Amino acid sequence: MNTSLVLTLLWMIIANVSAILPSKDNYWSRAYGLIAIGVPLLGYLTYENGPWVGLIALAAGASMLRWPIVYLGRWLRHLVLGGANDPS
């Protein structure tokens, strides 16, 4: 195992442990930290191991940080549609 795989697995363990611990801000501060560390780590992993391993790690990270991705999708949809599809 190379360094990028070990660091990625360590990131995944930290993400899972941080999801178990209680939080007052619904885990957003932890999510920001995990994203800030995970994006460069994903680039390093893809550089060392190729695009398929990078895509697998991206899917695994997205499944762990799904709410920031859901809110990003909602924000982009609102930006593109201009609020025309707003249910409220």
DSSP file with accessible surface (Angstrom, degrees, kcal/mol):
  #  RESIDUE AA STRUCTURE BP1 BP2  ACC     N-H-->O    O-->H-N    N-H-->O    O-->H-N    TCO  KAPPA ALPHA  PHI   PSI    X-CA   Y-CA   Z-CA
    1    1 A M              0   0  169      0, 0.0     2,-0.1     0, 0.0     0, 0.0   0.000 360.0 360.0 360.0 135.1    0.0    0.0    0.0
    2    2 A N     >  -     0   0   51      1,-0.1     4,-1.9     4,-0.0     3,-0.3  -0.352 360.0 -97.7 -91.6 175.6    1.3    3.4   -0.9
    3    3 A T  H  > S+     0   0   85      1,-0.2     4,-2.7     2,-0.2     5,-0.2   0.876 118.5  54.8 -62.2 -41.1    1.1    6.6    1.2
    4    4 A S  H  > S+     0   0    0      1,-0.2     4,-2.2     2,-0.2    -1,-0.2   0.888 108.3  49.0 -65.6 -36.3   -2.0    8.0   -0.6
    5    5 A L  H  > S+     0   0   50     -3,-0.3     4,-2.5     2,-0.2    -1,-0.2   0.914 111.9  48.8 -67.3 -41.8   -4.1    4.9    0.1
    6    6 A V  H  X S+     0   0   77     -4,-1.9     4,-2.3     2,-0.2    -2,-0.2   0.933 112.9  47.6 -63.5 -43.7   -3.1    4.8    3.8
    7    7 A L  H  X S+     0   0   73     -4,-2.7     4,-2.5     1,-0.2    -1,-0.2   0.891 111.8  50.6 -65.5 -37.5   -3.9    8.5    4.1
    8    8 A T  H  X S+     0   0   13     -4,-2.2     4,-2.3    -5,-0.2    -1,-0.2   0.919 110.7  48.1 -66.9 -42.4   -7.3    8.1    2.4
    9    9 A L  H  X S+     0   0   80     -4,-2.5     4,-2.1     2,-0.2    -2,-0.2   0.898 111.5  51.0 -64.7 -37.5   -8.2    5.1    4.6
   10   10 A L  H  X S+     0   0   91     -4,-2.3     4,-2.5     2,-0.2    -2,-0.2   0.915 108.7  51.8 -64.4 -40.9   -7.2    7.2    7.6
   11   11 A W  H  X S+     0   0   24     -4,-2.5     4,-2.4     1,-0.2    -2,-0.2   0.907 109.3  50.5 -60.3 -41.4   -9.4   10.1    6.3
   12   12 A M  H  X S+     0   0   33     -4,-2.3     4,-2.2     2,-0.2    -1,-0.2   0.887 109.8  49.3 -66.5 -38.6  -12.3    7.6    6.0
   13   13 A I  H  X S+     0   0  104     -4,-2.1     4,-2.6     2,-0.2     5,-0.2   0.932 111.9  48.7 -64.7 -44.5  -11.9    6.3    9.5
   14   14 A I  H  X S+     0   0   87     -4,-2.5     4,-2.6     1,-0.2    -2,-0.2   0.909 110.4  52.0 -62.8 -39.3  -11.8    9.9   10.9
   15   15 A A  H  X S+     0   0    7     -4,-2.4     4,-1.3     1,-0.2    -1,-0.2   0.916 111.9  45.8 -64.1 -41.7  -14.9   10.8    8.9
   16   16 A N  H  X S+     0   0   87     -4,-2.2     4,-1.0     2,-0.2    -2,-0.2   0.903 113.7  47.9 -69.2 -40.7  -16.8    7.8   10.3
   17   17 A V  H >X S+     0   0   75     -4,-2.6     4,-1.5     1,-0.2     3,-0.6   0.911 110.0  52.9 -67.2 -39.1  -15.7    8.5   13.9
   18   18 A S  H 3< S+     0   0   22     -4,-2.6    -1,-0.2     1,-0.2    -2,-0.2   0.806 105.2  55.7 -68.0 -25.7  -16.6   12.1   13.6
   19   19 A A  H 3< S+     0   0   59     -4,-1.3    -1,-0.2    -5,-0.2    -2,-0.2   0.779 105.6  52.4 -74.2 -24.4  -20.1   11.1   12.4
   20   20 A I  H << S+     0   0  134     -4,-1.0    -2,-0.2    -3,-0.6    -1,-0.2   0.866  94.3  82.1 -78.0 -35.9  -20.6    9.0   15.6
   21   21 A L  S  < S-     0   0   89     -4,-1.5     0, 0.0     1,-0.1     0, 0.0  -0.405  89.2-106.3 -74.2 143.7  -19.7   11.8   18.0
   22   22 A P        -     0   0  110      0, 0.0     2,-0.3     0, 0.0    -1,-0.1  -0.301  37.4-169.9 -69.1 154.0  -22.4   14.4   19.0
   23   23 A S        -     0   0   33      1,-0.1     3,-0.5    -4,-0.1    -5,-0.0  -0.998  27.3-149.3-145.8 146.5  -22.2   17.9   17.6
   24   24 A K  S    S+     0   0  214     -2,-0.3    -1,-0.1     1,-0.2     0, 0.0   0.708  99.4  49.7 -86.6 -22.8  -24.1   21.1   18.2
   25   25 A D  S >  S-     0   0   64      0, 0.0     3,-1.4     0, 0.0    -1,-0.2   0.068 118.0-102.3-106.2  26.3  -23.8   22.5   14.7
   26   26 A N  T 3  S-     0   0  122     -3,-0.5    -2,-0.1     1,-0.2     0, 0.0   0.850  70.4 -68.0  56.5  35.0  -25.1   19.4   12.9
   27   27 A Y  T 3> S+     0   0   89      1,-0.1     4,-2.3     3,-0.1    -1,-0.2   0.542 100.3 128.1  71.6  10.0  -21.5   18.3   11.9
   28   28 A W  H <> S+     0   0   70     -3,-1.4     4,-2.5     2,-0.2     5,-0.2   0.905  71.1  50.9 -67.9 -39.5  -21.0   21.2    9.5
   29   29 A S  H  > S+     0   0   67      1,-0.2     4,-1.8     2,-0.2    -1,-0.2   0.911 113.3  46.6 -65.1 -36.9  -17.7   22.4   11.0
   30   30 A R  H  > S+     0   0   71      2,-0.2     4,-2.7     1,-0.2    -1,-0.2   0.893 110.5  53.1 -68.4 -38.4  -16.4   18.8   10.8
   31   31 A A  H  X S+     0   0    9     -4,-2.3     4,-2.6     2,-0.2    -2,-0.2   0.913 107.2  51.5 -64.0 -41.0  -17.6   18.5    7.2
   32   32 A Y  H  X S+     0   0  148     -4,-2.5     4,-2.4     2,-0.2    -1,-0.2   0.920 112.2  46.6 -61.7 -42.9  -15.8   21.7    6.2
   33   33 A G  H  X S+     0   0   33     -4,-1.8     4,-1.9     2,-0.2     5,-0.2   0.919 112.4  49.4 -65.3 -42.1  -12.5   20.3    7.7
   34   34 A L  H  X S+     0   0   15     -4,-2.7     4,-2.8     1,-0.2    -2,-0.2   0.887 112.4  48.2 -65.3 -37.6  -13.0   16.9    6.1
   35   35 A I  H  X S+     0   0   63     -4,-2.6     4,-2.3     2,-0.2    -2,-0.2   0.924 109.6  52.7 -66.7 -43.3  -13.6   18.6    2.7
   36   36 A A  H  < S+     0   0   68     -4,-2.4    -2,-0.2     1,-0.2    -1,-0.2   0.851 119.2  35.3 -62.7 -34.1  -10.6   20.8    3.1
   37   37 A I  H  X S+     0   0  107     -4,-1.9     4,-1.5    -5,-0.2    -1,-0.2   0.846 116.5  54.9 -85.2 -35.2   -8.4   17.9    3.8
   38   38 A G  H  X S+     0   0   15     -4,-2.8     4,-2.6    -5,-0.2    -2,-0.2   0.826  97.7  59.8 -73.0 -33.8  -10.1   15.4    1.4
   39   39 A V  H  X S+     0   0   97     -4,-2.3     4,-2.0     2,-0.2    -1,-0.2   0.963 111.0  39.1 -65.1 -50.6  -10.0   17.4   -1.8
   40   40 A P  H  > S+     0   0   84      0, 0.0     4,-2.4     0, 0.0    -1,-0.2   0.897 115.9  54.1 -65.1 -33.8   -6.2   17.6   -2.0
   41   41 A L  H  X S+     0   0   23     -4,-1.5     4,-2.7     1,-0.2    -2,-0.2   0.896 106.3  51.8 -64.8 -38.4   -5.9   14.1   -0.7
   42   42 A L  H  X S+     0   0   44     -4,-2.6     4,-2.5     2,-0.2    -1,-0.2   0.903 109.4  49.9 -64.6 -39.7   -8.2   12.9   -3.5
   43   43 A G  H  X S+     0   0   43     -4,-2.0     4,-2.4     2,-0.2    -2,-0.2   0.918 111.8  48.0 -63.4 -42.3   -6.0   14.6   -6.1
   44   44 A Y  H  X S+     0   0   87     -4,-2.4     4,-2.2     2,-0.2    -2,-0.2   0.920 112.2  49.3 -64.2 -42.5   -2.9   13.0   -4.6
   45   45 A L  H  X S+     0   0    3     -4,-2.7     4,-2.5     1,-0.2     5,-0.3   0.923 112.4  47.5 -63.8 -43.3   -4.6    9.6   -4.6
   46   46 A T  H  X S+     0   0   49     -4,-2.5     4,-2.0     1,-0.2    -1,-0.2   0.893 110.9  52.3 -65.6 -39.6   -5.7   10.0   -8.2
   47   47 A Y  H  < S+     0   0  200     -4,-2.4    -1,-0.2    -5,-0.2    -2,-0.2   0.912 117.6  36.9 -62.3 -42.7   -2.2   11.1   -9.2
   48   48 A E  H  < S+     0   0   73     -4,-2.2    -2,-0.2    -5,-0.2    -1,-0.2   0.821 130.9  25.6 -81.0 -32.6   -0.5    8.1   -7.6
   49   49 A N  H  < S-     0   0   48     -4,-2.5     4,-0.4     1,-0.2    -3,-0.2   0.468 107.1-107.6-117.3  -6.0   -3.1    5.3   -8.3
   50   50 A G     X  -     0   0   22     -4,-2.0     4,-1.8    -5,-0.3    -1,-0.2  -0.160  39.7 -67.1 100.7 168.4   -5.0    6.4  -11.4
   51   51 A P  H  > S+     0   0   87      0, 0.0     4,-2.5     0, 0.0     5,-0.2   0.811 123.3  57.7 -70.3 -30.3   -8.5    7.7  -12.2
   52   52 A W  H  > S+     0   0  196      2,-0.2     4,-2.0     1,-0.2     5,-0.2   0.927 109.4  44.4 -68.3 -42.0  -10.4    4.6  -11.4
   53   53 A V  H  > S+     0   0   53     -4,-0.4     4,-2.5     1,-0.2    -1,-0.2   0.903 113.3  53.1 -66.5 -38.0   -9.1    4.5   -7.8
   54   54 A G  H  X S+     0   0    4     -4,-1.8     4,-2.4     1,-0.2    -2,-0.2   0.901 108.6  49.0 -62.9 -40.3   -9.8    8.2   -7.6
   55   55 A L  H  X S+     0   0   93     -4,-2.5     4,-2.4     2,-0.2    -1,-0.2   0.887 110.5  50.5 -67.0 -38.3  -13.4    7.8   -8.7
   56   56 A I  H  X S+     0   0  121     -4,-2.0     4,-2.3     2,-0.2    -2,-0.2   0.930 112.6  46.4 -63.9 -43.9  -13.9    5.0   -6.2
   57   57 A A  H  X S+     0   0   13     -4,-2.5     4,-2.7     2,-0.2    -2,-0.2   0.884 110.7  53.5 -66.8 -35.9  -12.5    7.2   -3.4
   58   58 A L  H  X S+     0   0   91     -4,-2.4     4,-2.6     2,-0.2    -2,-0.2   0.925 109.8  47.5 -63.1 -43.5  -14.7   10.1   -4.7
   59   59 A A  H  X S+     0   0   64     -4,-2.4     4,-1.9     2,-0.2    -2,-0.2   0.905 112.6  49.3 -64.6 -40.2  -17.8    8.0   -4.5
   60   60 A A  H  X S+     0   0   27     -4,-2.3     4,-1.4     2,-0.2    -2,-0.2   0.927 113.2  46.3 -65.7 -43.1  -16.8    6.8   -1.0
   61   61 A G  H  X S+     0   0   12     -4,-2.7     4,-2.2     1,-0.2    -2,-0.2   0.888 110.8  52.9 -66.2 -37.7  -16.2   10.3    0.2
   62   62 A A  H  < S+     0   0   33     -4,-2.6    -1,-0.2     1,-0.2    -2,-0.2   0.856 106.6  52.8 -67.0 -33.4  -19.4   11.6   -1.3
   63   63 A S  H >< S+     0   0   70     -4,-1.9     3,-0.5     1,-0.2    -1,-0.2   0.829 112.3  45.4 -71.2 -28.4  -21.4    8.9    0.5
   64   64 A M  H 3< S+     0   0   50     -4,-1.4    -2,-0.2     1,-0.2     3,-0.2   0.835 121.7  36.6 -80.3 -33.7  -19.9   10.0    3.8
   65   65 A L  T 3X S+     0   0   26     -4,-2.2     4,-1.2     1,-0.2    -1,-0.2  -0.338  76.4 139.6-111.6  50.6  -20.4   13.7    3.2
   66   66 A R  H <>  +     0   0  147     -3,-0.5     4,-2.5     1,-0.2     5,-0.2   0.847  61.2  60.0 -70.0 -32.8  -23.7   13.4    1.4
   67   67 A W  H  > S+     0   0  135      2,-0.2     4,-2.6     1,-0.2     5,-0.2   0.918 102.8  50.3 -68.6 -40.6  -25.5   16.4    3.0
   68   68 A P  H  > S+     0   0   26      0, 0.0     4,-2.1     0, 0.0    -1,-0.2   0.909 113.1  49.0 -60.5 -32.7  -23.0   19.0    1.8
   69   69 A I  H  X S+     0   0   86     -4,-1.2     4,-2.4     2,-0.2    -2,-0.2   0.903 109.7  50.9 -72.7 -38.1  -23.4   17.5   -1.7
   70   70 A V  H  X S+     0   0   53     -4,-2.5     4,-2.3     2,-0.2    -1,-0.2   0.944 112.4  46.3 -62.7 -45.3  -27.2   17.6   -1.5
   71   71 A Y  H  X S+     0   0  109     -4,-2.6     4,-2.3     1,-0.2    -2,-0.2   0.872 110.6  53.2 -67.5 -34.2  -27.1   21.3   -0.4
   72   72 A L  H  X S+     0   0   92     -4,-2.1     4,-2.7    -5,-0.2    -1,-0.2   0.923 109.4  49.3 -63.9 -42.7  -24.7   22.0   -3.3
   73   73 A G  H  X S+     0   0   35     -4,-2.4     4,-2.4     1,-0.2    -2,-0.2   0.908 111.4  48.6 -62.7 -41.3  -27.0   20.4   -5.7
   74   74 A R  H  X S+     0   0  121     -4,-2.3     4,-2.3     2,-0.2    -1,-0.2   0.901 112.0  49.2 -64.3 -41.3  -30.0   22.4   -4.4
   75   75 A W  H  X S+     0   0  144     -4,-2.3     4,-2.2     2,-0.2    -2,-0.2   0.923 112.3  47.5 -65.1 -43.3  -27.9   25.6   -4.6
   76   76 A L  H  X S+     0   0   79     -4,-2.7     4,-2.6     2,-0.2     5,-0.2   0.895 111.6  50.7 -65.3 -39.5  -26.9   24.9   -8.2
   77   77 A R  H  X S+     0   0  129     -4,-2.4     4,-3.0     2,-0.2     6,-0.3   0.912 111.1  48.6 -63.6 -41.6  -30.4   24.1   -9.2
   78   78 A H  H  X>S+     0   0  106     -4,-2.3     4,-1.4     1,-0.2     5,-0.6   0.885 112.0  50.1 -64.7 -37.1  -31.6   27.3   -7.6
   79   79 A L  H  <5S+     0   0  105     -4,-2.2    -2,-0.2     2,-0.2    -1,-0.2   0.921 116.8  39.6 -67.7 -43.2  -28.9   29.2   -9.5
   80   80 A V  H  <5S+     0   0  120     -4,-2.6    -2,-0.2     1,-0.2    -3,-0.2   0.925 123.6  37.5 -74.2 -46.0  -29.7   27.6  -12.8
   81   81 A L  H ><5S-     0   0   81     -4,-3.0     3,-0.9    -5,-0.2    -1,-0.2   0.616 100.2-131.4 -84.3 -13.1  -33.5   27.7  -12.6
   82   82 A G  T 3<5 -     0   0   63     -4,-1.4    -3,-0.2    -5,-0.3    -4,-0.1   0.796  65.0 -59.5  70.7  26.5  -33.6   31.1  -10.8
   83   83 A G  T > <S+     0   0   25     -5,-0.6     3,-1.2    -6,-0.3    -1,-0.2   0.623 102.4 128.6  79.6  10.8  -36.0   29.9   -8.1
   84   84 A A  T <  S+     0   0   89     -3,-0.9    -2,-0.1     1,-0.3    -6,-0.1   0.775  74.3  47.4 -70.5 -22.5  -38.7   28.9  -10.6
   85   85 A N  T 3  S+     0   0  114     -8,-0.1    -1,-0.3    -7,-0.1    -3,-0.1   0.018  78.9 137.6-106.7  26.9  -39.0   25.5   -9.1
   86   86 A D    <   -     0   0   90     -3,-1.2     0, 0.0     1,-0.1     0, 0.0  -0.612  43.1-155.7 -78.7 121.7  -39.2   26.6   -5.4
   87   87 A P              0   0  129      0, 0.0    -1,-0.1     0, 0.0    -3,-0.0   0.705 360.0 360.0 -73.7 -16.0  -41.8   24.7   -3.5
   88   88 A S              0   0  134      0, 0.0    -2,-0.1     0, 0.0     0, 0.0  -0.139 360.0 360.0 -96.1 360.0  -42.4   27.4   -0.9
